[in-house]
């Protein structure tokens, strides 16, 4: 039954957007973090999405190979490698000998906009699951 | 009696669910770089007498974003609700067919 794998596709989209939102929130929370376990300031993280076949429960090999509509998965998390922003704060405990402190290179407005996009995409996936669920319910109602 | 119309309705509903699956996949991949919108040629597949699995084709004429992704969420949400409504109509038609057959069977039992 192909409709059930459409549910898995929607769920994969929700999971991917949730992972993206988690990283965006982490970036926002750490916008001013100057110390990390690895040393140096926090570095911005972002996800890379790739389309991938979904594993539908109970789906046969035949079902899976039929023109393979694909879900989405997080293929990689990339860490920003650009130079940190240097601010002149001589009194700061993390200041270098010249009085500059390395701050993460994060623009909160940019992350906020991405976060909104992620929330909207999540909603779109929820709507898709709702529509598919309705179609499955209609099919079941045929027996009534 | 049931076969001809019901067979066509079955094919119609089958195609609608395949299409809905592609729409769900397009929505899930709305932020995937390099992903291209997929759809099925509904008219051609419906007239295709051999009920093989439908072929997914890439959709032309959609605006390509900078990351090589051309998913339009407006188009997909329209198709999402259109497919659900069409499926609703088809399943109601099929149910009335089944109900009339069932009525005929029940009448036979009571006498």
gemmi code that builds the backbone of each chain (N, CA, C; Angstrom):
import gemmi

chains = {
    "A": [
        ("UNK", (0.854, -1.197, 0.000), (0.000, 0.000, 0.000), (0.882, 1.236, 0.000)),
        ("UNK", (0.792, 1.981, -1.092), (1.752, 3.069, -1.246), (1.437, 4.255, -0.339)),
        ("UNK", (0.170, 4.394, 0.062), (-0.164, 5.576, 0.870), (0.553, 5.566, 2.214)),
        ("UNK", (0.806, 4.371, 2.745), (1.470, 4.327, 4.043), (2.904, 4.824, 3.963)),
        ("UNK", (3.541, 4.592, 2.806), (4.913, 5.101, 2.711), (4.920, 6.616, 2.560)),
        ("UNK", (3.791, 7.194, 2.057), (3.705, 8.659, 2.016), (3.725, 9.230, 3.435)),
        ("UNK", (3.145, 8.475, 4.381), (3.220, 8.910, 5.787), (4.673, 8.961, 6.250)),
        ("UNK", (5.443, 7.934, 5.841), (6.864, 7.913, 6.241), (7.625, 9.067, 5.615)),
        ("UNK", (7.257, 9.414, 4.365), (7.920, 10.541, 3.695), (7.676, 11.828, 4.490)),
        ("UNK", (6.403, 12.041, 4.879), (6.074, 13.229, 5.667), (6.817, 13.231, 6.994)),
        ("UNK", (6.893, 12.047, 7.623), (7.580, 11.963, 8.913), (9.067, 12.273, 8.758)),
        ("UNK", (9.661, 11.841, 7.643), (11.088, 12.127, 7.436), (11.304, 13.632, 7.286)),
        ("UNK", (10.348, 14.302, 6.613), (10.442, 15.756, 6.481), (10.345, 16.436, 7.837)),
        ("UNK", (9.414, 15.948, 8.688), (9.273, 16.535, 10.025), (10.547, 16.348, 10.832)),
        ("UNK", (11.126, 15.149, 10.758), (12.344, 14.871, 11.534), (13.487, 15.768, 11.074)),
        ("UNK", (13.601, 15.944, 9.745), (14.706, 16.753, 9.219), (14.548, 18.213, 9.637)),
        ("UNK", (13.317, 18.731, 9.554), (13.104, 20.126, 9.929), (13.308, 20.339, 11.426)),
        ("UNK", (12.944, 19.314, 12.191), (13.161, 19.411, 13.642), (14.655, 19.487, 13.957)),
        ("UNK", (15.442, 18.656, 13.257), (16.901, 18.666, 13.472), (17.474, 20.032, 13.105)),
        ("UNK", (16.944, 20.607, 12.002), (17.427, 21.924, 11.573), (17.076, 22.980, 12.615)),
        ("UNK", (15.819, 22.925, 13.128), (15.391, 23.902, 14.126), (16.232, 23.794, 15.387)),
        ("UNK", (16.580, 22.550, 15.778), (17.403, 22.367, 16.980), (18.747, 23.064, 16.835)),
        ("UNK", (19.371, 22.901, 15.659), (20.675, 23.539, 15.453), (20.548, 25.055, 15.417)),
        ("UNK", (19.459, 25.555, 14.806), (19.277, 27.011, 14.726), (19.107, 27.596, 16.120)),
        ("UNK", (18.336, 26.890, 16.963), (18.146, 27.359, 18.336), (19.469, 27.341, 19.093)),
        ("UNK", (20.250, 26.283, 18.839), (21.572, 26.183, 19.470), (22.440, 27.376, 19.056)),
        ("UNK", (22.392, 27.728, 17.772), (23.164, 28.878, 17.288), (22.747, 30.168, 17.985)),
        ("UNK", (21.418, 30.345, 18.095), (20.914, 31.567, 18.731), (21.341, 31.634, 20.190)),
        ("UNK", (21.242, 30.473, 20.870), (21.582, 30.454, 22.298), (23.053, 30.743, 22.513)),
        ("UNK", (23.884, 30.324, 21.551), (25.329, 30.461, 21.715), (25.904, 31.646, 20.946)),
        ("UNK", (25.063, 32.619, 20.628), (25.530, 33.745, 19.813), (26.633, 34.545, 20.502)),
        ("UNK", (26.716, 34.434, 21.824), (27.724, 35.212, 22.554), (28.698, 34.310, 23.308)),
        ("UNK", (28.738, 33.017, 22.960), (29.561, 32.075, 23.712), (31.019, 32.160, 23.270)),
        ("UNK", (31.906, 32.424, 24.242), (33.320, 32.559, 23.886), (34.148, 31.362, 24.320)),
        ("UNK", (33.539, 30.450, 25.087), (34.302, 29.276, 25.518), (33.579, 28.014, 25.107)),
        ("UNK", (34.289, 27.076, 24.507), (33.726, 25.774, 24.161), (34.695, 24.712, 24.650)),
        ("UNK", (34.219, 23.450, 24.822), (35.132, 22.378, 25.257), (36.336, 22.251, 24.329)),
        ("UNK", (36.135, 22.481, 23.040), (37.242, 22.364, 22.094), (38.143, 23.589, 22.066)),
        ("UNK", (37.829, 24.592, 22.866), (38.607, 25.825, 22.851), (38.080, 26.795, 21.817)),
        ("UNK", (38.265, 28.079, 22.071), (37.829, 29.099, 21.126), (36.349, 29.364, 21.220)),
        ("UNK", (35.834, 30.310, 20.449), (34.429, 30.644, 20.519), (33.563, 29.569, 19.861)),
        ("UNK", (32.258, 29.619, 20.136), (31.300, 28.716, 19.500), (31.287, 28.982, 18.001)),
        ("UNK", (31.086, 27.925, 17.225), (30.995, 28.115, 15.771), (29.615, 27.716, 15.283)),
        ("UNK", (29.083, 28.501, 14.359), (27.732, 28.287, 13.845), (27.637, 26.925, 13.151)),
        ("UNK", (26.525, 26.215, 13.405), (26.301, 24.914, 12.766), (25.076, 24.988, 11.867)),
        ("UNK", (25.118, 24.245, 10.795), (23.957, 24.193, 9.904), (23.839, 22.791, 9.323)),
        ("UNK", (22.615, 22.445, 8.898), (22.391, 21.105, 8.356), (22.516, 21.120, 6.835)),
        ("UNK", (22.803, 19.954, 6.277), (22.719, 19.751, 4.829), (21.669, 18.673, 4.618)),
        ("UNK", (20.659, 18.992, 3.795), (19.607, 18.017, 3.518), (19.943, 17.236, 2.264)),
        ("UNK", (19.537, 15.970, 2.238), (19.606, 15.210, 0.988), (18.363, 14.339, 0.919)),
        ("UNK", (17.904, 14.077, -0.313), (16.739, 13.210, -0.428), (17.216, 11.771, -0.316)),
        ("UNK", (16.408, 10.966, 0.396), (16.817, 9.581, 0.615), (15.588, 8.709, 0.640)),
        ("UNK", (15.700, 7.466, 0.190), (14.530, 6.581, 0.220), (14.085, 6.342, 1.657)),
        ("UNK", (12.769, 6.268, 1.861), (12.280, 6.050, 3.230), (12.053, 4.571, 3.471)),
        ("UNK", (12.176, 4.185, 4.716), (11.893, 2.822, 5.126), (10.474, 2.789, 5.661)),
        ("UNK", (9.532, 2.352, 4.813), (8.163, 2.251, 5.289), (8.015, 0.928, 6.032)),
        ("UNK", (7.255, 0.935, 7.134), (7.067, -0.325, 7.831), (6.359, -1.326, 6.931)),
        ("UNK", (6.797, -2.545, 6.913), (6.188, -3.660, 6.173), (6.243, -3.503, 4.656)),
        ("UNK", (6.933, -2.497, 4.129), (6.905, -2.348, 2.673), (7.795, -3.394, 2.041)),
        ("UNK", (7.326, -3.921, 0.922), (8.095, -4.956, 0.253), (9.159, -4.314, -0.625)),
        ("UNK", (10.044, -5.138, -1.140), (11.074, -4.650, -2.053), (10.420, -4.051, -3.285)),
        ("UNK", (9.327, -4.686, -3.726), (8.626, -4.199, -4.922), (8.107, -2.784, -4.699)),
        ("UNK", (7.472, -2.580, -3.561), (6.934, -1.256, -3.245), (8.035, -0.207, -3.266)),
        ("UNK", (9.187, -0.599, -2.701), (10.255, 0.363, -2.527), (10.853, 0.795, -3.855)),
        ("UNK", (10.830, -0.113, -4.858), (11.522, 0.239, -6.089), (10.610, 0.954, -7.088)),
        ("UNK", (9.303, 1.009, -6.840), (8.405, 1.681, -7.773), (8.692, 3.177, -7.770)),
        ("UNK", (9.336, 3.625, -8.769), (9.766, 5.009, -9.055), (10.126, 5.834, -7.803)),
        ("UNK", (10.459, 5.151, -6.750), (11.026, 5.628, -5.504), (10.806, 7.074, -5.097)),
        ("UNK", (9.585, 7.499, -4.721), (9.464, 8.819, -4.121), (10.315, 8.852, -2.852)),
        ("UNK", (10.978, 9.945, -2.647), (11.995, 9.926, -1.610), (11.647, 10.855, -0.468)),
        ("UNK", (12.075, 10.494, 0.709), (11.965, 11.364, 1.861), (13.183, 12.254, 1.925)),
        ("UNK", (13.400, 12.831, 3.077), (14.547, 13.714, 3.209), (15.300, 13.315, 4.465)),
        ("UNK", (16.599, 13.485, 4.457), (17.410, 13.142, 5.617), (18.501, 14.180, 5.783)),
        ("UNK", (18.983, 14.301, 6.999), (20.099, 15.212, 7.252), (21.373, 14.448, 6.907)),
        ("UNK", (22.065, 14.874, 5.855), (23.242, 14.119, 5.427), (24.482, 14.578, 6.169)),
        ("UNK", (24.502, 15.814, 6.623), (25.716, 16.324, 7.241), (25.389, 17.545, 8.098)),
        ("UNK", (26.175, 17.758, 9.106), (26.088, 18.999, 9.878), (27.404, 19.732, 9.654)),
        ("UNK", (27.327, 20.918, 9.058), (28.568, 21.626, 8.797), (28.780, 22.709, 9.845)),
        ("UNK", (30.025, 22.868, 10.216), (30.404, 23.878, 11.196), (31.058, 25.023, 10.441)),
        ("UNK", (30.625, 26.207, 10.747), (31.152, 27.399, 10.096), (32.644, 27.531, 10.396)),
        ("UNK", (33.456, 27.692, 9.356), (34.904, 27.772, 9.604), (35.434, 29.188, 9.388)),
        ("UNK", (34.520, 30.137, 9.218), (35.002, 31.499, 8.984), (35.607, 32.075, 10.271)),
        ("UNK", (36.413, 33.104, 10.123), (37.103, 33.688, 11.275), (36.103, 34.273, 12.263)),
        ("UNK", (36.347, 34.093, 13.561), (35.437, 34.683, 14.541), (35.496, 36.211, 14.500)),
        ("UNK", (34.433, 36.784, 15.025), (34.360, 38.246, 15.057), (35.198, 38.727, 16.246)),
        ("UNK", (36.088, 39.699, 16.040), (36.926, 40.177, 17.137), (36.398, 41.505, 17.651)),
        ("UNK", (36.088, 41.518, 18.945), (35.603, 42.761, 19.555), (36.614, 43.223, 20.599)),
        ("UNK", (36.798, 44.504, 20.685), (37.771, 45.068, 21.633), (37.127, 45.173, 23.008)),
        ("UNK", (37.477, 44.237, 23.900), (36.955, 44.240, 25.273), (38.095, 43.867, 26.206)),
        ("UNK", (38.946, 44.828, 26.574), (40.148, 44.490, 27.346), (39.855, 43.885, 28.710)),
        ("UNK", (38.670, 44.189, 29.294), (38.377, 43.683, 30.631), (37.869, 42.263, 30.635)),
        ("UNK", (37.592, 41.719, 29.468), (36.979, 40.390, 29.384), (37.989, 39.302, 29.735)),
        ("UNK", (37.567, 38.286, 30.524), (38.530, 37.237, 30.891), (39.104, 36.479, 29.694)),
        ("UNK", (38.381, 36.433, 28.563), (38.883, 35.695, 27.398), (39.615, 36.595, 26.406)),
        ("UNK", (39.927, 37.798, 26.812), (40.586, 38.712, 25.877), (42.029, 38.268, 25.623)),
        ("UNK", (42.490, 38.454, 24.373), (43.887, 38.123, 24.064), (44.785, 39.280, 24.530)),
        ("UNK", (46.110, 39.134, 24.453), (47.009, 40.184, 24.971), (46.719, 41.568, 24.402)),
        ("UNK", (46.160, 41.624, 23.163), (45.866, 42.941, 22.580), (44.522, 43.497, 23.045)),
        ("UNK", (43.774, 42.700, 23.815), (42.499, 43.189, 24.327), (41.297, 42.807, 23.479)),
        ("UNK", (41.502, 41.960, 22.479), (40.382, 41.555, 21.626), (39.815, 40.218, 22.087)),
        ("UNK", (38.486, 40.081, 21.993), (37.817, 38.831, 22.341), (37.197, 38.255, 21.073)),
        ("UNK", (37.409, 36.949, 20.852), (36.824, 36.287, 19.680), (35.392, 35.881, 20.006)),
        ("UNK", (34.441, 36.436, 19.238), (33.029, 36.084, 19.405), (32.558, 35.258, 18.207)),
        ("UNK", (31.525, 34.405, 18.385), (31.033, 33.613, 17.246), (30.523, 34.524, 16.130)),
        ("UNK", (30.699, 34.058, 14.910), (30.253, 34.833, 13.754), (28.795, 34.472, 13.477)),
        ("UNK", (27.875, 34.989, 14.297), (26.458, 34.610, 14.170), (25.605, 35.857, 14.031)),
        ("UNK", (24.739, 35.840, 13.031), (23.789, 36.935, 12.849), (22.419, 36.436, 13.324)),
        ("UNK", (21.952, 36.876, 14.502), (20.697, 36.329, 15.039), (19.516, 36.511, 14.102)),
        ("UNK", (19.493, 37.613, 13.334), (18.361, 37.834, 12.422), (18.303, 36.732, 11.370)),
        ("UNK", (19.477, 36.368, 10.862), (19.539, 35.319, 9.834), (19.012, 33.991, 10.377)),
        ("UNK", (19.443, 33.656, 11.598), (19.003, 32.401, 12.191), (17.515, 32.427, 12.526)),
        ("UNK", (17.014, 33.595, 12.926), (15.578, 33.720, 13.233), (14.757, 33.453, 11.983)),
        ("UNK", (15.193, 34.039, 10.844), (14.455, 33.849, 9.587), (14.491, 32.381, 9.176)),
        ("UNK", (15.666, 31.743, 9.317), (15.759, 30.318, 8.993), (14.848, 29.496, 9.894)),
        ("UNK", (14.759, 29.907, 11.149), (13.922, 29.182, 12.113), (12.450, 29.259, 11.709)),
        ("UNK", (12.041, 30.437, 11.234), (10.655, 30.566, 10.773), (10.410, 29.688, 9.552)),
        ("UNK", (11.383, 29.678, 8.628), (11.253, 28.829, 7.448), (11.144, 27.366, 7.832)),
        ("UNK", (11.931, 26.987, 8.820), (11.913, 25.604, 9.270), (10.559, 25.252, 9.888)),
        ("UNK", (10.002, 26.185, 10.675), (8.693, 25.927, 11.299), (7.608, 25.799, 10.237)),
        ("UNK", (7.678, 26.646, 9.196), (6.668, 26.568, 8.132), (6.787, 25.262, 7.354)),
        ("UNK", (8.017, 24.839, 7.085), (8.204, 23.574, 6.366), (7.673, 22.411, 7.199)),
        ("UNK", (7.884, 22.489, 8.504), (7.365, 21.461, 9.403), (5.845, 21.399, 9.286)),
        ("UNK", (5.214, 22.580, 9.285), (3.753, 22.630, 9.161), (3.291, 22.026, 7.847)),
        ("UNK", (4.033, 22.319, 6.760), (3.654, 21.771, 5.453), (3.687, 20.250, 5.486)),
        ("UNK", (4.686, 19.689, 6.159), (4.762, 18.234, 6.267), (3.616, 17.675, 7.104)),
        ("UNK", (3.252, 18.398, 8.159), (2.119, 17.957, 8.981), (0.842, 17.951, 8.141)),
        ("UNK", (0.674, 19.001, 7.297), (-0.517, 19.062, 6.440), (-0.539, 17.898, 5.462)),
        ("UNK", (0.634, 17.547, 4.919), (0.709, 16.426, 3.975), (0.303, 15.129, 4.662)),
        ("UNK", (0.788, 14.934, 5.875), (0.431, 13.714, 6.609), (-1.068, 13.692, 6.888)),
        ("UNK", (-1.625, 14.864, 7.241), (-3.067, 14.940, 7.508), (-3.883, 14.530, 6.282)),
        ("UNK", (-3.474, 15.039, 5.096), (-4.217, 14.727, 3.873), (-4.122, 13.241, 3.541)),
        ("UNK", (-2.935, 12.674, 3.699), (-2.748, 11.248, 3.394), (-3.542, 10.390, 4.382)),
        ("UNK", (-3.523, 10.802, 5.638), (-4.265, 10.062, 6.666), (-5.752, 10.057, 6.328)),
        ("UNK", (-6.249, 11.203, 5.826), (-7.645, 11.309, 5.446), (-7.964, 10.346, 4.301)),
        ("UNK", (-7.041, 10.262, 3.325), (-7.269, 9.350, 2.202), (-7.303, 7.903, 2.679)),
        ("UNK", (-6.416, 7.547, 3.601), (-6.407, 6.177, 4.114), (-7.718, 5.888, 4.842)),
        ("UNK", (-8.180, 6.890, 5.611), (-9.441, 6.712, 6.343), (-10.602, 6.490, 5.373)),
        ("UNK", (-10.589, 7.250, 4.253), (-11.640, 7.076, 3.240), (-11.641, 5.662, 2.690)),
        ("UNK", (-10.443, 5.133, 2.454), (-10.352, 3.768, 1.922), (-10.909, 2.770, 2.921)),
        ("UNK", (-10.623, 3.007, 4.197), (-11.117, 2.088, 5.216), (-12.639, 2.155, 5.289)),
        ("UNK", (-13.178, 3.392, 5.091), (-14.621, 3.576, 5.186), (-15.381, 2.826, 4.084)),
        ("UNK", (-14.664, 2.403, 3.032), (-15.332, 1.641, 1.969), (-15.954, 0.361, 2.507)),
        ("UNK", (-15.400, -0.168, 3.568), (-15.911, -1.430, 4.123), (-17.126, -1.232, 4.987)),
        ("UNK", (-17.407, 0.026, 5.336), (-18.520, 0.245, 6.270), (-19.861, 0.105, 5.581)),
    ],
    "B": [
        ("UNK", (-21.140, -5.960, -13.683), (-21.985, -5.104, -12.839), (-21.086, -4.174, -12.007)),
        ("UNK", (-20.309, -4.789, -11.126), (-19.413, -3.957, -10.314), (-18.092, -3.720, -11.040)),
        ("UNK", (-17.745, -4.680, -11.907), (-16.373, -4.729, -12.404), (-15.924, -3.495, -13.168)),
        ("UNK", (-16.730, -3.063, -14.153), (-16.188, -2.062, -15.072), (-15.947, -0.721, -14.401)),
        ("UNK", (-16.985, -0.199, -13.773), (-16.843, 1.108, -13.125), (-15.867, 1.017, -11.953)),
        ("UNK", (-16.050, -0.055, -11.172), (-15.202, -0.183, -9.975), (-13.739, -0.342, -10.359)),
        ("UNK", (-13.485, -1.042, -11.475), (-12.106, -1.220, -11.927), (-11.469, 0.106, -12.278)),
        ("UNK", (-12.256, 0.949, -12.972), (-11.716, 2.259, -13.341), (-11.523, 3.145, -12.118)),
        ("UNK", (-12.474, 3.059, -11.196), (-12.330, 3.847, -9.964), (-11.102, 3.402, -9.187)),
        ("UNK", (-10.859, 2.094, -9.225), (-9.711, 1.569, -8.490), (-8.416, 2.137, -9.074)),
        ("UNK", (-8.347, 2.138, -10.409), (-7.156, 2.679, -11.082), (-6.993, 4.176, -10.757)),
        ("UNK", (-8.139, 4.873, -10.768), (-8.122, 6.308, -10.478), (-7.582, 6.561, -9.068)),
        ("UNK", (-8.093, 5.786, -8.107), (-7.668, 5.976, -6.717), (-6.210, 5.572, -6.532)),
        ("UNK", (-5.809, 4.533, -7.263), (-4.411, 4.098, -7.226), (-3.487, 5.223, -7.693)),
        ("UNK", (-3.885, 5.846, -8.831), (-3.067, 6.936, -9.372), (-3.043, 8.117, -8.418)),
        ("UNK", (-4.211, 8.410, -7.821), (-4.261, 9.533, -6.875), (-3.327, 9.286, -5.701)),
        ("UNK", (-3.290, 8.033, -5.226), (-2.414, 7.798, -4.067), (-0.946, 7.854, -4.472)),
        ("UNK", (-0.631, 7.384, -5.701), (0.759, 7.519, -6.168), (1.140, 8.986, -6.264)),
        ("UNK", (0.202, 9.780, -6.764), (0.495, 11.194, -6.921), (0.656, 11.866, -5.568)),
        ("UNK", (-0.211, 11.472, -4.622), (-0.126, 12.055, -3.288), (1.219, 11.731, -2.646)),
        ("UNK", (1.720, 10.548, -2.950), (3.010, 10.150, -2.418), (4.116, 11.064, -2.967)),
        ("UNK", (4.026, 11.359, -4.266), (5.027, 12.255, -4.865), (4.914, 13.659, -4.281)),
        ("UNK", (3.662, 14.112, -4.062), (3.474, 15.450, -3.484), (4.084, 15.500, -2.083)),
        ("UNK", (3.837, 14.446, -1.293), (4.413, 14.401, 0.064), (5.930, 14.438, -0.010)),
        ("UNK", (6.474, 13.733, -0.990), (7.931, 13.711, -1.152), (8.464, 15.078, -1.584)),
        ("UNK", (7.719, 15.762, -2.446), (8.141, 17.112, -2.849), (8.128, 18.073, -1.666)),
        ("UNK", (7.079, 17.959, -0.833), (6.992, 18.849, 0.331), (8.128, 18.552, 1.310)),
        ("UNK", (8.397, 17.255, 1.521), (9.483, 16.896, 2.455), (10.817, 17.434, 1.958)),
        ("UNK", (10.982, 17.489, 0.628), (12.260, 17.925, 0.065), (12.260, 19.397, -0.334)),
        ("UNK", (11.340, 20.187, 0.246), (11.234, 21.595, -0.151), (12.512, 22.379, 0.142)),
        ("UNK", (13.352, 21.884, 1.055), (14.591, 22.602, 1.392), (15.839, 21.819, 1.017)),
        ("UNK", (15.689, 20.778, 0.184), (16.848, 19.976, -0.202), (17.528, 20.584, -1.424)),
        ("UNK", (18.790, 20.957, -1.324), (19.448, 21.557, -2.485), (19.490, 20.598, -3.673)),
        ("UNK", (19.207, 21.114, -4.851), (19.314, 20.316, -6.072), (18.156, 19.373, -6.316)),
        ("UNK", (17.134, 19.392, -5.465), (15.985, 18.497, -5.670), (15.047, 19.082, -6.719)),
        ("UNK", (14.541, 18.235, -7.617), (13.616, 18.710, -8.648), (12.222, 18.139, -8.410)),
        ("UNK", (11.206, 18.984, -8.587), (9.818, 18.580, -8.364), (9.442, 17.403, -9.265)),
        ("UNK", (8.802, 16.397, -8.680), (8.350, 15.243, -9.461), (6.840, 15.142, -9.429)),
        ("UNK", (6.293, 14.614, -10.528), (4.847, 14.451, -10.628), (4.593, 13.325, -11.622)),
        ("UNK", (3.306, 12.882, -11.719), (2.993, 11.927, -12.780), (2.092, 12.602, -13.789)),
        ("UNK", (2.188, 12.165, -15.052), (1.301, 12.677, -16.099), (-0.036, 11.973, -15.916)),
        ("UNK", (-0.948, 12.626, -15.185), (-2.167, 11.960, -14.724), (-3.024, 11.467, -15.884)),
        ("UNK", (-3.256, 12.368, -16.860), (-4.105, 12.046, -18.013), (-3.574, 10.822, -18.751)),
        ("UNK", (-2.273, 10.856, -19.052), (-1.674, 9.763, -19.829), (-1.722, 8.455, -19.050)),
        ("UNK", (-1.462, 8.517, -17.765), (-1.457, 7.293, -16.957), (-2.852, 6.704, -16.829)),
        ("UNK", (-3.866, 7.590, -16.772), (-5.241, 7.110, -16.622), (-5.703, 6.422, -17.902)),
        ("UNK", (-5.253, 6.945, -19.068), (-5.660, 6.339, -20.337), (-4.824, 5.119, -20.672)),
        ("UNK", (-3.725, 4.954, -19.988), (-2.860, 3.811, -20.226), (-3.582, 2.543, -19.780)),
        ("UNK", (-3.907, 1.678, -20.744), (-4.716, 0.502, -20.426), (-3.949, -0.488, -19.553)),
        ("UNK", (-2.648, -0.609, -19.784), (-1.857, -1.543, -18.980), (-1.588, -0.876, -17.640)),
        ("UNK", (-2.136, -1.463, -16.580), (-2.023, -0.809, -15.283), (-0.685, -1.122, -14.641)),
        ("UNK", (0.367, -0.647, -15.248), (1.688, -0.804, -14.640), (1.906, 0.291, -13.629)),
        ("UNK", (3.019, 0.254, -12.920), (3.288, 1.348, -11.977), (3.515, 2.656, -12.732)),
        ("UNK", (2.938, 3.750, -12.253), (3.088, 5.028, -12.957), (4.525, 5.529, -12.932)),
        ("UNK", (4.868, 6.262, -13.975), (6.226, 6.813, -14.062), (6.244, 8.226, -13.505)),
        ("UNK", (7.230, 8.511, -12.707), (7.389, 9.873, -12.201), (8.186, 10.680, -13.216)),
        ("UNK", (7.715, 11.882, -13.502), (8.448, 12.758, -14.419), (8.764, 14.064, -13.697)),
        ("UNK", (9.807, 14.714, -14.174), (10.141, 16.013, -13.585), (9.259, 17.088, -14.203)),
        ("UNK", (8.849, 18.041, -13.400), (7.929, 19.070, -13.850), (8.721, 20.239, -14.430)),
        ("UNK", (8.278, 20.708, -15.607), (8.946, 21.856, -16.237), (8.269, 23.149, -15.823)),
        ("UNK", (8.955, 24.237, -16.065), (8.341, 25.556, -15.944), (8.195, 26.073, -14.529)),
        ("UNK", (8.918, 25.480, -13.577), (8.863, 26.018, -12.215), (10.102, 26.868, -11.976)),
        ("UNK", (9.945, 27.887, -11.145), (11.075, 28.788, -10.875), (12.144, 28.052, -10.071)),
        ("UNK", (13.372, 28.089, -10.571), (14.486, 27.420, -9.889), (15.094, 28.369, -8.861)),
        ("UNK", (15.266, 27.864, -7.636), (15.906, 28.704, -6.622), (17.427, 28.614, -6.750)),
        ("UNK", (18.133, 29.425, -5.986), (19.590, 29.482, -6.111), (20.275, 28.160, -5.786)),
        ("UNK", (19.649, 27.360, -4.904), (20.291, 26.101, -4.529), (19.900, 24.952, -5.464)),
        ("UNK", (19.312, 25.263, -6.611), (18.971, 24.222, -7.580), (17.710, 23.452, -7.236)),
        ("UNK", (16.907, 24.000, -6.328), (15.665, 23.346, -5.912), (14.498, 24.103, -6.549)),
        ("UNK", (13.544, 23.369, -7.144), (12.436, 24.091, -7.779), (11.072, 23.711, -7.215)),
        ("UNK", (11.034, 23.322, -5.939), (9.755, 22.978, -5.309), (8.977, 24.256, -5.000)),
        ("UNK", (7.725, 24.312, -5.498), (6.849, 25.429, -5.160), (5.834, 24.939, -4.139)),
        ("UNK", (5.906, 25.444, -2.921), (5.002, 24.955, -1.868), (3.553, 25.267, -2.184)),
        ("UNK", (3.301, 26.373, -2.930), (1.926, 26.705, -3.306), (1.340, 25.627, -4.202)),
        ("UNK", (2.148, 25.250, -5.205), (1.690, 24.212, -6.134), (1.433, 22.907, -5.383)),
        ("UNK", (2.355, 22.549, -4.483), (2.232, 21.272, -3.790), (1.036, 21.268, -2.841)),
        ("UNK", (0.781, 22.402, -2.167), (-0.355, 22.370, -1.234), (-1.672, 22.351, -2.006)),
        ("UNK", (-1.691, 22.981, -3.193), (-2.908, 22.887, -4.021), (-3.140, 21.434, -4.421)),
        ("UNK", (-2.079, 20.774, -4.918), (-2.220, 19.380, -5.343), (-2.599, 18.486, -4.178)),
        ("UNK", (-2.051, 18.797, -2.998), (-2.344, 17.990, -1.809), (-3.845, 17.975, -1.529)),
        ("UNK", (-4.456, 19.185, -1.519), (-5.885, 19.200, -1.198), (-6.712, 18.711, -2.383)),
        ("UNK", (-6.250, 19.005, -3.620), (-6.995, 18.530, -4.793), (-7.047, 17.002, -4.805)),
        ("UNK", (-5.906, 16.361, -4.570), (-5.868, 14.897, -4.567), (-6.772, 14.323, -3.488)),
        ("UNK", (-6.731, 14.938, -2.295), (-7.552, 14.425, -1.195), (-9.040, 14.535, -1.551)),
        ("UNK", (-9.429, 15.658, -2.189), (-10.839, 15.834, -2.553), (-11.257, 14.842, -3.635)),
        ("UNK", (-10.398, 14.677, -4.661), (-10.714, 13.732, -5.733), (-10.849, 12.313, -5.181)),
        ("UNK", (-9.955, 11.990, -4.256), (-9.992, 10.659, -3.648), (-11.284, 10.476, -2.868)),
        ("UNK", (-11.684, 11.540, -2.201), (-12.932, 11.538, -1.440), (-14.119, 11.239, -2.353)),
        ("UNK", (-14.167, 11.944, -3.508), (-15.256, 11.735, -4.471), (-15.257, 10.292, -4.953)),
        ("UNK", (-14.072, 9.804, -5.359), (-13.980, 8.446, -5.907), (-14.384, 7.409, -4.871)),
        ("UNK", (-13.959, 7.618, -3.617), (-14.283, 6.602, -2.616), (-15.774, 6.628, -2.295)),
        ("UNK", (-16.383, 7.815, -2.355), (-17.841, 7.871, -2.143), (-18.583, 7.156, -3.258)),
        ("UNK", (-18.132, 7.362, -4.516), (-18.754, 6.673, -5.644), (-18.640, 5.165, -5.482)),
        ("UNK", (-17.446, 4.718, -5.124), (-17.213, 3.288, -4.985), (-18.067, 2.713, -3.861)),
        ("UNK", (-18.235, 3.509, -2.811), (-19.010, 3.003, -1.680), (-20.483, 2.847, -2.040)),
        ("UNK", (-21.009, 3.787, -2.844), (-22.406, 3.629, -3.253), (-22.579, 2.397, -4.120)),
        ("UNK", (-21.581, 2.140, -4.997), (-21.614, 0.918, -5.809), (-21.681, -0.315, -4.915)),
        ("UNK", (-20.780, -0.342, -3.936), (-20.717, -1.513, -3.056), (-22.010, -1.647, -2.262)),
        ("UNK", (-22.548, -0.490, -1.840), (-23.774, -0.540, -1.043), (-24.951, -1.088, -1.846)),
        ("UNK", (-25.017, -0.732, -3.160), (-26.152, -1.231, -3.934), (-26.040, -2.745, -4.129)),
        ("UNK", (-24.820, -3.227, -4.342), (-24.640, -4.684, -4.450), (-25.039, -5.349, -3.135)),
        ("UNK", (-24.595, -4.738, -2.037), (-24.886, -5.309, -0.726), (-26.396, -5.327, -0.484)),
        ("UNK", (-27.085, -4.251, -0.930), (-28.538, -4.203, -0.769), (-29.191, -5.345, -1.527)),
        ("UNK", (-28.671, -5.583, -2.740), (-29.233, -6.680, -3.536), (-29.046, -8.015, -2.813)),
        ("UNK", (-27.884, -8.223, -2.228), (-27.617, -9.469, -1.508), (-28.551, -9.595, -0.301)),
        ("UNK", (-28.706, -8.497, 0.451), (-29.544, -8.510, 1.651), (-30.991, -8.818, 1.304)),
        ("UNK", (-31.492, -8.216, 0.187), (-32.876, -8.460, -0.225), (-33.072, -9.939, -0.517)),
        ("UNK", (-32.097, -10.528, -1.177), (-32.178, -11.951, -1.497), (-32.242, -12.800, -0.247)),
        ("UNK", (-31.555, -12.393, 0.799), (-31.529, -13.190, 2.025), (-32.858, -13.154, 2.766)),
        ("UNK", (-33.495, -11.987, 2.740), (-34.671, -11.816, 3.585), (-35.858, -12.610, 3.073)),
        ("UNK", (-35.968, -12.802, 1.746), (-37.143, -13.483, 1.231), (-37.046, -14.992, 1.410)),
    ],
}
model = gemmi.Model(1)
for chain_id, residues in chains.items():
    chain = gemmi.Chain(chain_id)
    for i, (resn, *xyz) in enumerate(residues, 1):
        res = gemmi.Residue()
        res.name, res.seqid = resn, gemmi.SeqId(i, " ")
        for name, pos in zip(("N", "CA", "C"), xyz):
            atom = gemmi.Atom()
            atom.name, atom.element = name, gemmi.Element(name[0])
            atom.pos, atom.b_iso = gemmi.Position(*pos), 0.0
            res.add_atom(atom)
        chain.add_residue(res)
    model.add_chain(chain)
structure = gemmi.Structure()
structure.add_model(model)
structure.setup_entities()
